[in-house]
Amino acid sequence: MAKARNVVMFKTTLVPVLNLTKAYHIGTLKPSDKGHRGSSLEGHGLSISQHPDAWVQIAKLGGFPWWKLNRKEGRFLDYHSLEKTALQAIQHWAEDANLLIQATRWKVEGYDEEAKDACYCLFNSKAEAEAEASEYEVTPLPVTAPVATEVLSTRMGFRVDDASALELGVVCWCESQTDLDGVWWNDVFDPYGLSAPRGVILPHHVQDWKSKEITPFKTDY
């Protein structure tokens, strides 16, 4: 379960760290199986959550084995609590490492009725953006955004899309520059809106977690 968050300095970057002692994974524990079902929002490590039944619904994971994972002092970078200056510093590191580059994209902003929140999409071309923008009756805008290089896609083992490039750059920074177990995204818990908190255990830390296959269970939400 989650514990109190604290702030830790790694090199010259101050980041929020969340302690987790328990998590769940659905699927196999073999790193070589990662990416067989396509790209992953969490990157090349072991995707985890604390609401596995919600993720069965969101990611259509019915029929895969469930695992309970434990570690006495699991430590994760708390992505959504990153200060702007820390996120910028990590982005600059990822650019210096040739994982991210700045590129022009076309942004279409809209409103997600299910999530009751603003949303946006990035497109490579103005024509693609205009086709999407017509649905929301808005005008696409050119923006400069960090996007993935071939180096980042190769490191992840799948083609990284623009929307998740920065987050996966943070995963790489965490892997290369810290001793943390991984990254945690405290996303809104809304399974019907395809959203729930999630995380990733970095490949070299998976062995540090005790794993036990369990019987799937259902919670009320």
PAMI-463258 format. One record per atom (N, C-alpha, C): residue in one letter; x, y, z; residue number from 1. Coordinates in nm, 2 decimals. Layout:
# residues N
aa u v w i
A X Y Z NUM
...
//
This chain:
# residues 221
aa u v w i
M 0.08 -0.12 0.00 1
M 0.00 0.00 0.00 1
M 0.09 0.12 0.00 1
A 0.03 0.24 -0.04 2
A 0.10 0.36 -0.05 2
A 0.13 0.42 0.09 2
K 0.24 0.49 0.11 3
K 0.28 0.55 0.23 3
K 0.30 0.70 0.20 3
A 0.35 0.78 0.30 4
A 0.37 0.92 0.28 4
A 0.48 0.95 0.17 4
R 0.46 1.06 0.10 5
R 0.56 1.10 0.00 5
R 0.66 1.19 0.07 5
N 0.79 1.18 0.02 6
N 0.89 1.27 0.06 6
N 0.97 1.32 -0.06 6
V 1.06 1.41 -0.04 7
V 1.14 1.47 -0.15 7
V 1.28 1.43 -0.13 7
V 1.34 1.39 -0.24 8
V 1.48 1.34 -0.24 8
V 1.56 1.40 -0.35 8
M 1.69 1.43 -0.33 9
M 1.77 1.49 -0.43 9
M 1.85 1.39 -0.50 9
F 1.85 1.38 -0.63 10
F 1.93 1.29 -0.71 10
F 2.01 1.38 -0.80 10
K 2.14 1.37 -0.79 11
K 2.24 1.46 -0.86 11
K 2.20 1.60 -0.82 11
T 2.15 1.68 -0.91 12
T 2.11 1.82 -0.88 12
T 1.96 1.84 -0.90 12
T 1.88 1.73 -0.90 13
T 1.74 1.74 -0.92 13
T 1.66 1.69 -0.80 13
L 1.57 1.77 -0.75 14
L 1.49 1.74 -0.64 14
L 1.36 1.68 -0.69 14
V 1.33 1.55 -0.65 15
V 1.21 1.49 -0.70 15
V 1.12 1.43 -0.58 15
P 0.99 1.43 -0.60 16
P 0.90 1.37 -0.50 16
P 0.91 1.22 -0.51 16
V 0.92 1.15 -0.39 17
V 0.93 1.00 -0.39 17
V 0.82 0.95 -0.31 17
L 0.75 0.85 -0.36 18
L 0.64 0.78 -0.29 18
L 0.68 0.64 -0.25 18
N 0.65 0.60 -0.13 19
N 0.69 0.47 -0.08 19
N 0.57 0.37 -0.11 19
L 0.59 0.26 -0.17 20
L 0.49 0.16 -0.19 20
L 0.54 0.03 -0.15 20
T 0.46 -0.05 -0.07 21
T 0.50 -0.18 -0.02 21
T 0.43 -0.29 -0.09 21
K 0.32 -0.26 -0.17 22
K 0.25 -0.37 -0.23 22
K 0.19 -0.31 -0.37 22
A 0.19 -0.40 -0.47 23
A 0.14 -0.37 -0.60 23
A 0.09 -0.50 -0.66 23
Y 0.02 -0.48 -0.78 24
Y -0.02 -0.60 -0.85 24
Y 0.02 -0.58 -1.00 24
H 0.04 -0.70 -1.06 25
H 0.07 -0.70 -1.21 25
H -0.02 -0.81 -1.27 25
I -0.06 -0.78 -1.39 26
I -0.14 -0.87 -1.47 26
I -0.07 -0.91 -1.59 26
G -0.04 -1.04 -1.61 27
G 0.04 -1.08 -1.73 27
G 0.15 -1.17 -1.69 27
T 0.26 -1.17 -1.76 28
T 0.37 -1.26 -1.72 28
T 0.48 -1.17 -1.66 28
L 0.58 -1.23 -1.59 29
L 0.68 -1.16 -1.53 29
L 0.81 -1.16 -1.61 29
K 0.80 -1.21 -1.73 30
K 0.92 -1.22 -1.82 30
K 0.94 -1.09 -1.90 30
P 1.05 -1.02 -1.88 31
P 1.08 -0.90 -1.95 31
P 1.07 -0.91 -2.10 31
S 1.10 -1.03 -2.15 32
S 1.10 -1.06 -2.30 32
S 0.96 -1.05 -2.35 32
D 0.86 -1.06 -2.27 33
D 0.72 -1.06 -2.31 33
D 0.66 -0.92 -2.32 33
K 0.74 -0.82 -2.27 34
K 0.69 -0.68 -2.27 34
K 0.68 -0.64 -2.42 34
G 0.57 -0.57 -2.45 35
G 0.55 -0.51 -2.58 35
G 0.49 -0.61 -2.68 35
H 0.46 -0.73 -2.64 36
H 0.40 -0.82 -2.74 36
H 0.25 -0.78 -2.77 36
R 0.19 -0.70 -2.68 37
R 0.06 -0.66 -2.70 37
R 0.06 -0.51 -2.75 37
G 0.17 -0.46 -2.79 38
G 0.18 -0.33 -2.84 38
G 0.25 -0.24 -2.75 38
S 0.24 -0.11 -2.76 39
S 0.31 -0.01 -2.68 39
S 0.26 -0.01 -2.54 39
S 0.34 0.04 -2.45 40
S 0.29 0.05 -2.31 40
S 0.31 0.19 -2.26 40
L 0.21 0.25 -2.19 41
L 0.22 0.38 -2.13 41
L 0.33 0.39 -2.03 41
E 0.37 0.28 -1.97 42
E 0.47 0.28 -1.86 42
E 0.61 0.25 -1.90 42
G 0.62 0.21 -2.03 43
G 0.76 0.18 -2.08 43
G 0.80 0.04 -2.07 43
H 0.93 0.01 -2.06 44
H 0.99 -0.12 -2.08 44
H 1.00 -0.20 -1.95 44
G 0.95 -0.15 -1.84 45
G 0.96 -0.22 -1.71 45
G 0.83 -0.30 -1.69 45
L 0.81 -0.34 -1.56 46
L 0.69 -0.42 -1.52 46
L 0.58 -0.32 -1.48 46
S 0.47 -0.32 -1.56 47
S 0.36 -0.24 -1.53 47
S 0.28 -0.29 -1.40 47
I 0.25 -0.19 -1.31 48
I 0.19 -0.23 -1.19 48
I 0.07 -0.14 -1.16 48
S -0.01 -0.18 -1.06 49
S -0.12 -0.10 -1.02 49
S -0.16 -0.14 -0.88 49
Q -0.25 -0.07 -0.81 50
Q -0.31 -0.11 -0.69 50
Q -0.46 -0.14 -0.71 50
H -0.51 -0.14 -0.83 51
H -0.65 -0.17 -0.86 51
H -0.65 -0.26 -0.99 51
P -0.60 -0.38 -0.97 52
P -0.59 -0.47 -1.09 52
P -0.72 -0.50 -1.16 52
D -0.83 -0.51 -1.08 53
D -0.96 -0.54 -1.15 53
D -1.00 -0.42 -1.24 53
A -0.96 -0.30 -1.20 54
A -0.99 -0.18 -1.29 54
A -0.91 -0.19 -1.42 54
W -0.78 -0.24 -1.41 55
W -0.70 -0.24 -1.53 55
W -0.74 -0.36 -1.62 55
V -0.80 -0.46 -1.56 56
V -0.86 -0.57 -1.65 56
V -0.96 -0.51 -1.74 56
Q -1.04 -0.42 -1.69 57
Q -1.14 -0.35 -1.77 57
Q -1.08 -0.25 -1.87 57
I -0.99 -0.17 -1.82 58
I -0.93 -0.06 -1.90 58
I -0.85 -0.12 -2.02 58
A -0.76 -0.21 -1.99 59
A -0.66 -0.26 -2.09 59
A -0.70 -0.40 -2.15 59
K -0.83 -0.44 -2.11 60
K -0.87 -0.57 -2.17 60
K -0.77 -0.68 -2.14 60
L -0.75 -0.71 -2.01 61
L -0.65 -0.81 -1.97 61
L -0.71 -0.93 -1.91 61
G -0.84 -0.96 -1.94 62
G -0.90 -1.08 -1.90 62
G -0.83 -1.21 -1.94 62
G -0.81 -1.30 -1.85 63
G -0.75 -1.43 -1.89 63
G -0.60 -1.44 -1.86 63
F -0.54 -1.32 -1.83 64
F -0.40 -1.32 -1.79 64
F -0.38 -1.35 -1.64 64
P -0.27 -1.41 -1.60 65
P -0.24 -1.44 -1.46 65
P -0.22 -1.31 -1.38 65
W -0.27 -1.31 -1.25 66
W -0.25 -1.20 -1.16 66
W -0.13 -1.23 -1.06 66
W -0.06 -1.13 -1.03 67
W 0.06 -1.14 -0.94 67
W 0.05 -1.03 -0.83 67
K 0.07 -1.07 -0.71 68
K 0.09 -0.98 -0.60 68
K 0.24 -0.96 -0.58 68
L 0.28 -0.83 -0.57 69
L 0.42 -0.80 -0.55 69
L 0.44 -0.72 -0.42 69
N 0.54 -0.76 -0.35 70
N 0.57 -0.70 -0.22 70
N 0.72 -0.66 -0.21 70
R 0.74 -0.54 -0.15 71
R 0.88 -0.51 -0.11 71
R 0.87 -0.42 0.01 71
K 0.95 -0.44 0.11 72
K 0.94 -0.37 0.24 72
K 0.95 -0.21 0.22 72
E 1.04 -0.17 0.13 73
E 1.05 -0.03 0.11 73
E 1.07 0.01 -0.04 73
G 0.96 -0.02 -0.11 74
G 0.96 0.02 -0.25 74
G 0.95 0.17 -0.27 74
R 1.03 0.23 -0.35 75
R 1.04 0.38 -0.37 75
R 1.02 0.42 -0.52 75
F 0.93 0.51 -0.54 76
F 0.89 0.55 -0.68 76
F 0.89 0.70 -0.69 76
L 0.93 0.74 -0.81 77
L 0.92 0.88 -0.84 77
L 0.77 0.91 -0.86 77
D 0.72 1.01 -0.79 78
D 0.58 1.05 -0.80 78
D 0.56 1.15 -0.92 78
Y 0.53 1.10 -1.03 79
Y 0.53 1.18 -1.16 79
Y 0.45 1.31 -1.15 79
H 0.32 1.29 -1.10 80
H 0.23 1.41 -1.11 80
H 0.26 1.51 -1.00 80
S 0.35 1.48 -0.91 81
S 0.39 1.58 -0.81 81
S 0.52 1.64 -0.84 81
L 0.58 1.61 -0.96 82
L 0.70 1.68 -1.00 82
L 0.68 1.83 -1.01 82
E 0.77 1.91 -0.96 83
E 0.77 2.05 -0.98 83
E 0.81 2.08 -1.13 83
K 0.76 2.19 -1.18 84
K 0.79 2.23 -1.32 84
K 0.94 2.23 -1.35 84
T 1.02 2.29 -1.25 85
T 1.16 2.30 -1.27 85
T 1.23 2.17 -1.28 85
A 1.18 2.07 -1.19 86
A 1.24 1.94 -1.19 86
A 1.21 1.87 -1.33 86
L 1.09 1.88 -1.37 87
L 1.05 1.82 -1.50 87
L 1.13 1.88 -1.61 87
Q 1.15 2.01 -1.61 88
Q 1.23 2.07 -1.72 88
Q 1.38 2.02 -1.71 88
A 1.43 2.00 -1.59 89
A 1.57 1.95 -1.58 89
A 1.58 1.81 -1.63 89
I 1.48 1.73 -1.60 90
I 1.48 1.59 -1.65 90
I 1.46 1.59 -1.81 90
Q 1.38 1.67 -1.86 91
Q 1.36 1.68 -2.00 91
Q 1.49 1.72 -2.07 91
H 1.56 1.82 -2.01 92
H 1.69 1.86 -2.07 92
H 1.79 1.74 -2.07 92
W 1.79 1.66 -1.96 93
W 1.88 1.55 -1.95 93
W 1.84 1.45 -2.07 93
A 1.71 1.43 -2.09 94
A 1.67 1.33 -2.19 94
A 1.71 1.38 -2.33 94
E 1.70 1.51 -2.35 95
E 1.74 1.57 -2.48 95
E 1.89 1.55 -2.50 95
D 1.97 1.58 -2.39 96
D 2.12 1.56 -2.40 96
D 2.15 1.41 -2.43 96
A 2.07 1.32 -2.38 97
A 2.09 1.18 -2.40 97
A 2.04 1.13 -2.53 97
N 1.99 1.22 -2.61 98
N 1.93 1.19 -2.75 98
N 1.81 1.10 -2.74 98
L 1.73 1.11 -2.63 99
L 1.61 1.04 -2.61 99
L 1.49 1.12 -2.66 99
L 1.50 1.25 -2.64 100
L 1.39 1.34 -2.68 100
L 1.45 1.45 -2.77 100
I 1.37 1.51 -2.86 101
I 1.40 1.62 -2.94 101
I 1.28 1.72 -2.94 101
Q 1.30 1.84 -2.96 102
Q 1.20 1.94 -2.97 102
Q 1.15 1.94 -3.12 102
A 1.02 1.93 -3.14 103
A 0.96 1.93 -3.27 103
A 0.83 2.01 -3.28 103
T 0.79 2.05 -3.39 104
T 0.66 2.12 -3.41 104
T 0.55 2.01 -3.43 104
R 0.44 2.03 -3.35 105
R 0.33 1.94 -3.37 105
R 0.20 2.03 -3.37 105
W 0.09 1.98 -3.41 106
W -0.03 2.05 -3.41 106
W -0.12 2.00 -3.30 106
K -0.16 2.09 -3.22 107
K -0.24 2.06 -3.10 107
K -0.39 2.09 -3.11 107
V -0.47 1.99 -3.08 108
V -0.62 2.00 -3.08 108
V -0.67 1.99 -2.94 108
E -0.73 2.09 -2.89 109
E -0.78 2.08 -2.75 109
E -0.93 2.05 -2.76 109
G -0.98 1.98 -2.66 110
G -1.12 1.94 -2.66 110
G -1.17 1.92 -2.51 110
Y -1.28 1.86 -2.50 111
Y -1.33 1.83 -2.37 111
Y -1.38 1.68 -2.36 111
D -1.33 1.61 -2.27 112
D -1.37 1.47 -2.25 112
D -1.50 1.46 -2.17 112
E -1.61 1.42 -2.23 113
E -1.74 1.42 -2.15 113
E -1.73 1.31 -2.04 113
E -1.67 1.20 -2.07 114
E -1.67 1.09 -1.97 114
E -1.58 1.13 -1.85 114
A -1.46 1.19 -1.88 115
A -1.37 1.22 -1.77 115
A -1.41 1.36 -1.71 115
K -1.50 1.43 -1.78 116
K -1.53 1.57 -1.73 116
K -1.41 1.65 -1.72 116
D -1.32 1.65 -1.82 117
D -1.20 1.73 -1.81 117
D -1.15 1.77 -1.95 117
A -1.07 1.87 -1.95 118
A -1.01 1.91 -2.08 118
A -0.91 1.80 -2.13 118
C -0.90 1.79 -2.26 119
C -0.80 1.70 -2.31 119
C -0.74 1.75 -2.44 119
Y -0.64 1.69 -2.49 120
Y -0.58 1.74 -2.61 120
Y -0.51 1.62 -2.68 120
C -0.49 1.64 -2.82 121
C -0.41 1.55 -2.90 121
C -0.31 1.62 -2.98 121
L -0.20 1.56 -3.01 122
L -0.09 1.61 -3.09 122
L -0.09 1.54 -3.23 122
F -0.07 1.61 -3.33 123
F -0.07 1.55 -3.47 123
F 0.05 1.60 -3.54 123
N 0.11 1.51 -3.63 124
N 0.22 1.55 -3.71 124
N 0.20 1.65 -3.81 124
S 0.08 1.65 -3.87 125
S 0.05 1.74 -3.98 125
S -0.08 1.83 -3.95 125
K -0.08 1.94 -4.01 126
K -0.20 2.03 -3.99 126
K -0.32 1.97 -4.05 126
A -0.31 1.90 -4.16 127
A -0.43 1.83 -4.22 127
A -0.49 1.73 -4.12 127
E -0.41 1.65 -4.05 128
E -0.46 1.55 -3.96 128
E -0.53 1.62 -3.84 128
A -0.46 1.73 -3.80 129
A -0.52 1.81 -3.68 129
A -0.65 1.87 -3.72 129
E -0.66 1.93 -3.84 130
E -0.79 1.99 -3.88 130
E -0.90 1.89 -3.89 130
A -0.87 1.77 -3.93 131
A -0.98 1.67 -3.94 131
A -1.03 1.64 -3.80 131
E -0.94 1.63 -3.70 132
E -0.98 1.60 -3.57 132
E -1.05 1.72 -3.51 132
A -1.00 1.84 -3.54 133
A -1.05 1.97 -3.48 133
A -1.19 1.99 -3.52 133
S -1.23 1.95 -3.64 134
S -1.37 1.97 -3.68 134
S -1.47 1.91 -3.59 134
E -1.44 1.80 -3.53 135
E -1.53 1.74 -3.43 135
E -1.56 1.82 -3.31 135
Y -1.45 1.90 -3.27 136
Y -1.47 1.98 -3.15 136
Y -1.50 2.12 -3.18 136
E -1.50 2.16 -3.31 137
E -1.52 2.29 -3.36 137
E -1.42 2.39 -3.30 137
V -1.29 2.35 -3.30 138
V -1.18 2.43 -3.26 138
V -1.08 2.45 -3.37 138
T -0.99 2.53 -3.35 139
T -0.88 2.56 -3.45 139
T -0.75 2.49 -3.39 139
P -0.68 2.41 -3.47 140
P -0.56 2.35 -3.43 140
P -0.45 2.45 -3.42 140
L -0.36 2.44 -3.32 141
L -0.25 2.54 -3.30 141
L -0.12 2.47 -3.31 141
P -0.02 2.53 -3.37 142
P 0.12 2.48 -3.38 142
P 0.18 2.49 -3.24 142
V 0.25 2.39 -3.19 143
V 0.32 2.40 -3.07 143
V 0.45 2.33 -3.08 143
T 0.55 2.36 -2.99 144
T 0.67 2.29 -2.99 144
T 0.67 2.20 -2.87 144
A 0.69 2.07 -2.89 145
A 0.68 1.97 -2.79 145
A 0.79 1.87 -2.80 145
P 0.83 1.81 -2.68 146
P 0.93 1.70 -2.68 146
P 0.87 1.57 -2.74 146
V 0.94 1.52 -2.84 147
V 0.90 1.39 -2.90 147
V 1.01 1.29 -2.90 147
A 0.97 1.17 -2.91 148
A 1.07 1.06 -2.90 148
A 1.16 1.05 -3.02 148
T 1.29 1.01 -2.99 149
T 1.38 0.98 -3.10 149
T 1.38 0.83 -3.12 149
E 1.45 0.78 -3.22 150
E 1.47 0.64 -3.24 150
E 1.54 0.57 -3.13 150
V 1.62 0.65 -3.06 151
V 1.70 0.59 -2.95 151
V 1.60 0.56 -2.83 151
L 1.51 0.65 -2.81 152
L 1.41 0.62 -2.70 152
L 1.32 0.50 -2.74 152
S 1.27 0.50 -2.86 153
S 1.19 0.39 -2.91 153
S 1.26 0.25 -2.90 153
T 1.39 0.25 -2.94 154
T 1.47 0.13 -2.93 154
T 1.49 0.09 -2.78 154
R 1.51 0.18 -2.70 155
R 1.53 0.15 -2.55 155
R 1.40 0.09 -2.49 155
M 1.28 0.15 -2.54 156
M 1.16 0.10 -2.48 156
M 1.12 -0.04 -2.55 156
G 1.16 -0.06 -2.67 157
G 1.12 -0.18 -2.74 157
G 1.00 -0.17 -2.82 157
F 0.95 -0.05 -2.84 158
F 0.83 -0.02 -2.92 158
F 0.83 0.12 -2.96 158
R 0.75 0.15 -3.06 159
R 0.74 0.29 -3.11 159
R 0.67 0.38 -3.01 159
V 0.74 0.48 -2.96 160
V 0.69 0.57 -2.86 160
V 0.61 0.68 -2.93 160
D 0.49 0.70 -2.89 161
D 0.41 0.81 -2.96 161
D 0.44 0.94 -2.88 161
D 0.40 1.05 -2.95 162
D 0.43 1.19 -2.90 162
D 0.37 1.21 -2.76 162
A 0.25 1.16 -2.73 163
A 0.18 1.19 -2.61 163
A 0.25 1.13 -2.49 163
S 0.33 1.02 -2.50 164
S 0.39 0.96 -2.39 164
S 0.54 0.98 -2.39 164
A 0.60 1.05 -2.49 165
A 0.74 1.07 -2.50 165
A 0.81 1.13 -2.38 165
L 0.75 1.24 -2.32 166
L 0.82 1.30 -2.21 166
L 0.81 1.21 -2.09 166
E 0.70 1.14 -2.06 167
E 0.68 1.05 -1.95 167
E 0.78 0.94 -1.96 167
L 0.81 0.88 -2.07 168
L 0.90 0.77 -2.09 168
L 1.05 0.83 -2.08 168
G 1.07 0.95 -2.12 169
G 1.20 1.01 -2.09 169
G 1.22 1.02 -1.94 169
V 1.12 1.05 -1.86 170
V 1.13 1.05 -1.72 170
V 1.17 0.91 -1.66 170
V 1.10 0.81 -1.72 171
V 1.13 0.67 -1.68 171
V 1.28 0.64 -1.71 171
C 1.34 0.68 -1.82 172
C 1.48 0.66 -1.85 172
C 1.57 0.74 -1.75 172
W 1.53 0.86 -1.72 173
W 1.61 0.94 -1.62 173
W 1.61 0.86 -1.49 173
C 1.49 0.82 -1.45 174
C 1.48 0.75 -1.32 174
C 1.57 0.62 -1.32 174
E 1.57 0.55 -1.43 175
E 1.65 0.43 -1.45 175
E 1.80 0.46 -1.44 175
S 1.84 0.57 -1.51 176
S 1.99 0.60 -1.53 176
S 2.05 0.68 -1.41 176
Q 1.96 0.77 -1.35 177
Q 2.02 0.86 -1.25 177
Q 1.98 0.84 -1.11 177
T 1.89 0.74 -1.08 178
T 1.85 0.72 -0.94 178
T 1.86 0.58 -0.90 178
D 1.83 0.55 -0.77 179
D 1.82 0.41 -0.73 179
D 1.68 0.37 -0.70 179
L 1.59 0.45 -0.75 180
L 1.44 0.43 -0.72 180
L 1.40 0.30 -0.80 180
D 1.29 0.24 -0.74 181
D 1.23 0.12 -0.80 181
D 1.16 0.15 -0.94 181
G 1.11 0.27 -0.95 182
G 1.04 0.30 -1.07 182
G 0.96 0.43 -1.07 182
V 0.86 0.44 -1.14 183
V 0.78 0.57 -1.15 183
V 0.63 0.53 -1.12 183
W 0.57 0.63 -1.06 184
W 0.42 0.61 -1.03 184
W 0.35 0.73 -1.08 184
W 0.23 0.70 -1.15 185
W 0.14 0.80 -1.20 185
W 0.01 0.79 -1.12 185
N -0.02 0.89 -1.04 186
N -0.14 0.89 -0.96 186
N -0.25 0.94 -1.04 186
D -0.29 0.88 -1.15 187
D -0.39 0.92 -1.23 187
D -0.53 0.91 -1.17 187
V -0.63 0.98 -1.22 188
V -0.76 0.98 -1.16 188
V -0.82 0.84 -1.17 188
F -0.88 0.80 -1.06 189
F -0.94 0.67 -1.06 189
F -1.08 0.68 -1.12 189
D -1.09 0.64 -1.25 190
D -1.22 0.64 -1.32 190
D -1.21 0.53 -1.43 190
P -1.23 0.41 -1.39 191
P -1.22 0.29 -1.48 191
P -1.31 0.31 -1.60 191
Y -1.43 0.36 -1.58 192
Y -1.52 0.38 -1.69 192
Y -1.47 0.49 -1.79 192
G -1.39 0.58 -1.74 193
G -1.33 0.68 -1.83 193
G -1.19 0.63 -1.87 193
L -1.15 0.50 -1.85 194
L -1.03 0.44 -1.89 194
L -0.91 0.51 -1.82 194
S -0.92 0.53 -1.69 195
S -0.82 0.59 -1.61 195
S -0.81 0.53 -1.47 195
A -0.69 0.51 -1.42 196
A -0.67 0.46 -1.29 196
A -0.52 0.48 -1.25 196
P -0.48 0.49 -1.13 197
P -0.34 0.50 -1.09 197
P -0.26 0.38 -1.14 197
R -0.14 0.41 -1.17 198
R -0.05 0.30 -1.24 198
R 0.09 0.33 -1.21 198
G 0.18 0.23 -1.23 199
G 0.32 0.26 -1.21 199
G 0.40 0.16 -1.29 199
V 0.53 0.17 -1.28 200
V 0.62 0.08 -1.35 200
V 0.74 0.05 -1.25 200
I 0.78 -0.08 -1.24 201
I 0.90 -0.12 -1.18 201
I 1.00 -0.14 -1.28 201
L 1.12 -0.07 -1.27 202
L 1.22 -0.07 -1.37 202
L 1.28 -0.21 -1.38 202
P 1.32 -0.25 -1.50 203
P 1.37 -0.38 -1.53 203
P 1.47 -0.44 -1.43 203
H 1.57 -0.36 -1.39 204
H 1.67 -0.41 -1.30 204
H 1.62 -0.42 -1.15 204
H 1.50 -0.37 -1.12 205
H 1.45 -0.38 -0.99 205
H 1.34 -0.49 -0.97 205
V 1.30 -0.55 -1.08 206
V 1.19 -0.65 -1.07 206
V 1.23 -0.76 -0.98 206
Q 1.36 -0.80 -0.98 207
Q 1.40 -0.91 -0.90 207
Q 1.40 -0.88 -0.75 207
D 1.39 -0.75 -0.72 208
D 1.39 -0.71 -0.57 208
D 1.25 -0.72 -0.51 208
W 1.15 -0.75 -0.59 209
W 1.01 -0.76 -0.54 209
W 0.97 -0.91 -0.53 209
K 0.92 -0.95 -0.42 210
K 0.87 -1.08 -0.40 210
K 0.73 -1.09 -0.48 210
S 0.72 -1.20 -0.56 211
S 0.60 -1.21 -0.64 211
S 0.53 -1.34 -0.60 211
K 0.40 -1.34 -0.61 212
K 0.31 -1.46 -0.58 212
K 0.19 -1.45 -0.67 212
E 0.17 -1.56 -0.75 213
E 0.05 -1.56 -0.83 213
E -0.08 -1.58 -0.74 213
I -0.18 -1.50 -0.77 214
I -0.30 -1.50 -0.69 214
I -0.43 -1.52 -0.77 214
T -0.54 -1.54 -0.70 215
T -0.67 -1.55 -0.77 215
T -0.72 -1.42 -0.79 215
P -0.77 -1.39 -0.91 216
P -0.83 -1.26 -0.94 216
P -0.94 -1.22 -0.85 216
F -0.96 -1.10 -0.81 217
F -1.06 -1.06 -0.72 217
F -1.13 -0.93 -0.78 217
K -1.25 -0.90 -0.72 218
K -1.33 -0.79 -0.77 218
K -1.35 -0.69 -0.65 218
T -1.33 -0.56 -0.68 219
T -1.37 -0.46 -0.58 219
T -1.48 -0.37 -0.63 219
D -1.55 -0.31 -0.54 220
D -1.66 -0.22 -0.58 220
D -1.61 -0.08 -0.61 220
Y -1.65 -0.03 -0.72 221
Y -1.63 0.11 -0.76 221
Y -1.73 0.16 -0.86 221
//
